[in-house]
Amino acid sequence: MDFDFQWLLLGLPIVFGLGWVASRFDVRQWQREQRDSPKAYFKGLNFLLNEQHDKAIDAFIEAVQHDPQTTDLHFALGNLFRRRGEYERAVRVHQHLLNRADLPKAERERAQQALAQDFLTAGLFDRAEQAWRALEGTSFDTEARLALLTLQERSRDWAAAVDTAHHLERRGIGSYAARLAHYWCELAQMAELRQASTTADEAIAKAREASPLAARPLVLAGHRAKTQGDSRTAMQLWGQLAVVQPPFFNLVAKAYAETAVACQQQSIAIEHLQTQYSHIASIDLLEALAVVDPRGQAQRLIEHLKQRNSLSAVRSVLGLAQAAPAQASQPLDGTTLALLEGAVSQAAKPLQRYRCAACGFEAQLYFWQCPACLSWDSFPPVRVEEL
């Protein structure tokens, strides 16, 4: 049967017309979507740049309603909620994204990371930890491990912190030797509270292995030896501390002198303390010298005062004069001396603190980790008046 070309001539205009109508419909729909959604998006962006967060949130909500499949709008909206402190709304936005079955893997991981940040910023540390752990092995693995390490430090889960730090080191993120030494020292102190001596000794040994030049493991090891009555070992450990970390010897100077007296090594201690004092003129070293050589303390304090205006030294001089008024350069009655010593002691208290170099937090006791900003080794081992 022959094909009739007349039908072809009649069909072509009809097909062309239908295609033109369909194309015009698609163009109108596309123009309408582009007119509605981007307009709301750019309006929200403009509000955001002008720090008008409330209006920006309303504009982004409108944009999301026009195009609920656009994940970037959801992330922008969730971040805005978090910045505004509306953590519950931020969590809902990011959980909504995670519940979408059609979400690509990369976007799902991004939503999980945003959800973890929501929980962390809101202070829900247990839920934040679960959210970060869900990111292990993903493209956010390093960020998740770092966040987990911070959470473990906050919760004082030192054993878990050790594992996380080792993992980060194996990944080549950096050296965590100093932190690992602190973690093992914390575990050693916890073991001491439980009277688990063997566990404490093992933890200190691991701390020294992690960071051989760290000060804290030597300080703790010396104190443990002193507590166990092994004064010679304590002196040896603290002598090593004076070599590898001289400024931190101030923290154990008095205990060092007491161990020297206990094992009758006063002459060695005097020589060592005087050598240390020649390098670092500290009132802690003078107080240690008073333990092993009390007779020369008054002259040492006077010489120290010639070099430094130290209220702590003034207090010590007044204390000596009150204990033995006949040795004072000028006769002072006991009542006056007591008043002077009390006034100077009160004035010296704010200066007898340790101050965090990172945030300025001050404390009477020395902290290896700042309680305020959680920085490690941020406290110089000298008091405020000697900075």
C-alpha positions as CSV (number, residue, x, y, z in Angstrom):
1,M,0.0,0.0,0.0
2,D,1.5,3.4,-1.0
3,F,2.0,6.1,1.6
4,D,-0.1,9.2,1.0
5,F,2.2,12.3,1.4
6,Q,-0.9,14.5,1.8
7,W,-1.4,13.2,5.3
8,L,2.2,14.1,6.1
9,L,1.7,17.6,4.9
10,L,-1.4,18.0,7.0
11,G,0.2,16.4,10.1
12,L,3.3,18.5,10.2
13,P,1.6,21.8,11.1
14,I,-0.5,20.1,13.8
15,V,2.6,18.5,15.4
16,F,4.5,21.8,15.2
17,G,1.6,23.7,16.9
18,L,1.3,21.2,19.7
19,G,5.1,21.4,20.4
20,W,4.9,25.2,20.4
21,V,2.0,25.2,22.9
22,A,3.9,22.8,25.2
23,S,7.0,24.8,25.1
24,R,5.2,28.0,25.9
25,F,3.6,26.2,28.9
26,D,7.0,25.0,30.2
27,V,8.5,28.5,29.7
28,R,5.7,30.1,31.7
29,Q,6.0,27.6,34.5
30,W,9.8,28.0,34.6
31,Q,9.5,31.8,34.6
32,R,6.9,31.6,37.4
33,E,9.1,29.4,39.6
34,Q,12.1,31.6,38.9
35,R,10.1,34.7,39.7
36,D,8.7,33.4,43.0
37,S,11.5,31.3,44.6
38,P,14.7,33.4,43.8
39,K,12.9,36.6,44.7
40,A,12.2,35.3,48.2
41,Y,15.7,33.8,48.4
42,F,17.5,37.0,47.4
43,K,15.2,39.0,49.7
44,G,16.2,36.8,52.6
45,L,19.8,37.2,51.6
46,N,19.5,40.9,51.6
47,F,17.9,40.9,55.1
48,L,20.7,38.6,56.3
49,L,23.4,41.0,55.1
50,N,21.7,43.8,56.8
51,E,21.6,41.9,60.1
52,Q,17.8,41.7,60.0
53,H,17.6,38.0,61.1
54,D,13.9,37.9,61.8
55,K,12.9,39.1,58.3
56,A,15.6,36.9,56.8
57,I,14.1,33.9,58.4
58,D,10.6,34.7,57.1
59,A,11.9,35.2,53.6
60,F,13.8,31.9,53.7
61,I,10.7,30.1,55.0
62,E,8.8,31.5,52.1
63,A,11.5,30.4,49.7
64,V,11.5,26.9,51.1
65,Q,7.7,26.7,50.7
66,H,8.0,27.6,47.0
67,D,10.8,25.0,46.5
68,P,10.8,22.4,49.3
69,Q,13.3,20.2,47.4
70,T,16.1,22.8,47.6
71,T,18.4,21.6,50.4
72,D,20.6,24.7,50.4
73,L,17.7,26.8,51.5
74,H,17.0,24.4,54.3
75,F,20.7,24.6,55.5
76,A,20.6,28.4,55.3
77,L,17.4,28.4,57.4
78,G,18.7,26.0,59.9
79,N,21.9,28.0,60.4
80,L,19.9,31.1,60.9
81,F,17.8,29.4,63.6
82,R,21.0,28.3,65.3
83,R,22.6,31.7,65.2
84,R,19.4,33.2,66.7
85,G,19.5,30.6,69.5
86,E,16.3,28.9,68.3
87,Y,17.9,25.5,68.6
88,E,14.7,23.4,68.5
89,R,13.7,24.9,65.2
90,A,17.2,24.4,63.8
91,V,17.1,20.7,64.9
92,R,13.7,20.3,63.3
93,V,14.9,21.7,60.0
94,H,18.0,19.4,59.9
95,Q,16.1,16.4,61.1
96,H,13.5,17.0,58.3
97,L,16.4,16.8,55.8
98,L,17.7,13.6,57.3
99,N,14.2,12.0,57.0
100,R,14.1,12.6,53.3
101,A,14.7,9.3,51.5
102,D,15.8,11.1,48.3
103,L,18.6,13.0,49.9
104,P,22.0,12.3,48.4
105,K,24.7,10.8,50.6
106,A,26.8,14.0,50.7
107,E,23.8,16.1,51.6
108,R,22.8,13.6,54.3
109,E,26.2,13.8,55.9
110,R,26.1,17.6,55.7
111,A,22.7,17.5,57.5
112,Q,24.0,15.2,60.1
113,Q,27.0,17.6,60.7
114,A,24.6,20.5,61.0
115,L,22.4,18.6,63.5
116,A,25.5,17.8,65.6
117,Q,26.4,21.5,65.7
118,D,22.8,22.3,66.8
119,F,23.1,19.9,69.8
120,L,26.5,21.1,70.7
121,T,25.6,24.8,70.6
122,A,22.5,24.0,72.6
123,G,24.6,22.3,75.3
124,L,23.0,18.9,74.7
125,F,26.3,17.1,74.9
126,D,25.0,13.6,75.1
127,R,22.9,14.0,71.9
128,A,25.8,15.9,70.3
129,E,28.1,13.0,71.0
130,Q,25.7,10.6,69.3
131,A,25.3,12.9,66.3
132,W,29.1,13.3,65.9
133,R,29.7,9.5,66.2
134,A,27.2,9.0,63.3
135,L,29.7,11.0,61.2
136,E,32.7,8.6,61.9
137,G,34.0,7.3,58.6
138,T,32.4,10.0,56.5
139,S,33.9,13.1,54.9
140,F,33.3,14.8,58.2
141,D,35.3,12.2,60.2
142,T,38.1,14.5,61.3
143,E,35.8,17.3,62.4
144,A,33.7,14.7,64.2
145,R,36.7,13.3,66.1
146,L,37.9,16.7,67.1
147,A,34.5,17.6,68.4
148,L,34.3,14.3,70.3
149,L,37.7,15.0,71.9
150,T,36.4,18.3,73.2
151,L,33.2,16.7,74.5
152,Q,35.2,13.9,76.2
153,E,37.4,16.5,77.9
154,R,34.3,18.4,79.1
155,S,32.8,15.2,80.5
156,R,36.3,14.1,81.9
157,D,36.1,10.8,80.0
158,W,39.8,10.5,79.9
159,A,40.0,6.9,78.7
160,A,37.9,7.8,75.6
161,A,39.9,10.9,75.1
162,V,43.1,8.8,74.9
163,D,41.5,6.6,72.2
164,T,40.3,9.6,70.2
165,A,43.7,11.4,70.4
166,H,45.5,8.2,69.2
167,H,43.1,7.9,66.3
168,L,43.7,11.5,65.3
169,E,47.4,11.0,65.5
170,R,47.2,7.9,63.3
171,R,45.2,10.0,60.8
172,G,48.1,12.5,60.6
173,I,46.0,15.3,62.0
174,G,48.8,16.5,64.3
175,S,50.8,15.6,67.4
176,Y,48.7,15.0,70.6
177,A,51.6,14.0,72.8
178,A,51.1,16.9,75.3
179,R,47.4,16.2,75.6
180,L,47.9,12.5,75.9
181,A,50.3,13.1,78.8
182,H,47.6,15.2,80.6
183,Y,45.0,12.5,79.9
184,W,47.1,9.8,81.5
185,C,47.9,12.1,84.4
186,E,44.2,12.6,85.0
187,L,43.7,8.9,84.9
188,A,46.5,8.5,87.4
189,Q,44.9,10.9,89.8
190,M,41.6,9.1,89.5
191,A,43.4,5.9,90.3
192,E,45.0,7.4,93.3
193,L,41.6,8.5,94.7
194,R,40.5,4.8,94.3
195,Q,43.7,3.8,96.0
196,A,44.7,1.8,93.0
197,S,48.4,2.3,93.2
198,T,49.5,0.0,90.4
199,T,47.0,1.5,88.0
200,A,48.2,5.0,89.0
201,D,51.9,4.1,88.4
202,E,51.1,2.6,85.0
203,A,49.2,5.7,84.0
204,I,52.1,7.9,85.0
205,A,54.5,5.7,83.1
206,K,52.3,6.0,80.0
207,A,52.2,9.8,80.4
208,R,56.0,10.0,80.5
209,E,56.1,7.7,77.5
210,A,53.7,9.9,75.6
211,S,55.6,13.1,76.2
212,P,59.0,12.6,77.8
213,L,59.6,16.3,78.3
214,A,56.2,17.1,79.8
215,A,56.3,18.6,83.3
216,R,53.2,17.2,84.8
217,P,54.1,13.4,84.7
218,L,57.4,14.2,86.6
219,V,55.6,16.3,89.1
220,L,53.1,13.5,89.8
221,A,55.7,10.8,89.8
222,G,57.7,12.7,92.4
223,H,54.7,13.2,94.6
224,R,53.9,9.5,94.4
225,A,57.4,8.6,95.4
226,K,57.3,11.1,98.3
227,T,54.0,9.7,99.5
228,Q,55.4,6.2,99.4
229,G,58.4,7.3,101.5
230,D,60.9,7.1,98.7
231,S,62.5,10.5,99.2
232,R,65.6,9.8,97.1
233,T,63.5,8.9,94.0
234,A,61.3,11.9,94.5
235,M,64.4,14.2,94.6
236,Q,65.8,12.5,91.5
237,L,62.5,13.0,89.6
238,W,62.2,16.6,90.6
239,G,65.8,17.2,89.8
240,Q,65.0,15.9,86.3
241,L,62.1,18.3,86.2
242,A,64.4,21.2,86.9
243,V,66.5,20.2,83.9
244,V,63.8,19.6,81.3
245,Q,61.2,22.2,82.5
246,P,63.0,24.6,84.9
247,P,60.0,27.1,85.4
248,F,57.8,24.2,86.6
249,F,60.3,23.3,89.4
250,N,58.8,26.2,91.4
251,L,55.7,24.1,91.9
252,V,57.6,21.3,93.8
253,A,60.4,23.3,95.3
254,K,59.2,23.2,98.9
255,A,58.3,19.5,98.6
256,Y,61.8,18.9,97.1
257,A,63.3,20.6,100.2
258,E,61.2,18.5,102.5
259,T,62.3,15.2,100.8
260,A,65.9,16.4,101.1
261,V,65.5,16.9,104.8
262,A,63.9,13.4,105.1
263,C,66.8,11.7,103.4
264,Q,69.5,14.1,104.9
265,Q,70.5,15.6,101.6
266,Q,70.3,19.2,102.7
267,S,73.6,20.3,101.3
268,I,72.7,18.9,97.8
269,A,69.3,20.6,98.0
270,I,70.8,24.0,99.1
271,E,73.2,24.0,96.1
272,H,70.5,22.9,93.7
273,L,68.0,25.5,95.0
274,Q,70.5,28.3,94.9
275,T,71.4,27.4,91.3
276,Q,67.7,27.4,90.4
277,Y,67.2,30.8,92.1
278,S,70.1,32.3,90.1
279,H,68.2,31.5,87.0
280,I,64.6,32.1,88.2
281,A,64.3,34.4,91.2
282,S,61.2,33.0,92.8
283,I,59.7,33.3,96.2
284,D,58.8,29.6,96.0
285,L,62.5,28.8,95.8
286,L,63.3,31.1,98.8
287,E,60.6,29.3,100.9
288,A,62.2,26.0,99.9
289,L,65.6,27.2,101.0
290,A,64.1,28.2,104.3
291,V,63.2,24.5,104.9
292,V,66.8,23.3,104.4
293,D,68.6,26.4,105.7
294,P,66.4,28.5,107.9
295,R,69.2,30.6,109.4
296,G,70.0,32.5,106.3
297,Q,66.4,33.1,105.3
298,A,66.2,36.7,106.6
299,Q,69.2,37.9,104.6
300,R,67.9,36.1,101.5
301,L,64.6,37.8,101.7
302,I,66.2,41.2,102.1
303,E,68.4,40.6,99.1
304,H,65.3,39.5,97.2
305,L,63.5,42.7,98.1
306,K,66.4,44.8,96.8
307,Q,65.8,43.2,93.4
308,R,62.0,42.9,93.4
309,N,59.1,44.6,95.1
310,S,57.5,41.4,96.3
311,L,54.6,41.6,98.7
312,S,55.1,37.9,99.4
313,A,58.7,38.6,100.5
314,V,57.5,41.5,102.7
315,R,55.1,39.2,104.4
316,S,57.8,36.6,105.0
317,V,60.1,39.3,106.5
318,L,57.4,40.5,108.8
319,G,56.7,36.9,109.8
320,L,60.3,36.3,110.7
321,A,60.5,39.6,112.6
322,Q,57.4,38.7,114.5
323,A,58.8,35.3,115.4
324,A,62.1,36.7,116.5
325,P,61.8,40.5,117.2
326,A,65.4,40.7,118.3
327,Q,66.6,39.8,114.8
328,A,64.6,42.6,113.1
329,S,66.5,45.6,111.8
330,Q,64.2,47.9,113.8
331,P,62.4,46.9,117.0
332,L,58.6,46.4,116.3
333,D,56.1,45.3,118.9
334,G,54.2,42.1,118.3
335,T,50.8,43.8,117.8
336,T,52.1,46.1,115.2
337,L,53.9,43.3,113.4
338,A,50.7,41.3,113.4
339,L,48.7,44.2,111.9
340,L,51.4,44.8,109.3
341,E,51.5,41.1,108.3
342,G,47.7,40.9,108.2
343,A,47.5,44.0,105.9
344,V,50.3,42.8,103.6
345,S,48.8,39.3,103.5
346,Q,45.5,40.7,102.5
347,A,47.0,43.0,99.8
348,A,49.1,40.2,98.5
349,K,46.3,37.7,98.0
350,P,45.2,38.9,94.6
351,L,48.8,38.8,93.4
352,Q,49.4,35.3,94.8
353,R,47.2,33.7,92.1
354,Y,48.0,31.9,88.9
355,R,46.5,33.5,85.8
356,C,45.6,31.7,82.6
357,A,47.4,33.3,79.6
358,A,44.6,32.3,77.3
359,C,41.5,33.8,79.0
360,G,42.8,35.6,82.1
361,F,41.1,33.2,84.6
362,E,42.9,33.4,88.0
363,A,43.0,30.8,90.8
364,Q,44.8,30.2,94.1
365,L,45.8,26.7,92.9
366,Y,47.8,25.8,89.8
367,F,45.7,24.2,87.1
368,W,47.1,22.2,84.2
369,Q,43.9,22.7,82.3
370,C,42.1,26.1,82.7
371,P,38.7,25.5,84.3
372,A,37.3,28.5,82.3
373,C,38.5,28.1,78.7
374,L,39.8,24.4,79.0
375,S,43.2,25.3,77.5
376,W,46.1,23.0,78.5
377,D,49.3,24.4,79.9
378,S,48.0,28.0,79.7
379,F,48.9,28.8,83.3
380,P,52.5,30.1,83.6
381,P,54.1,28.4,86.7
382,V,54.6,31.7,88.5
383,R,52.2,33.9,90.4
384,V,50.7,37.1,89.1
385,E,53.0,39.4,91.0
386,E,56.0,37.7,89.4
387,L,54.8,37.8,85.8
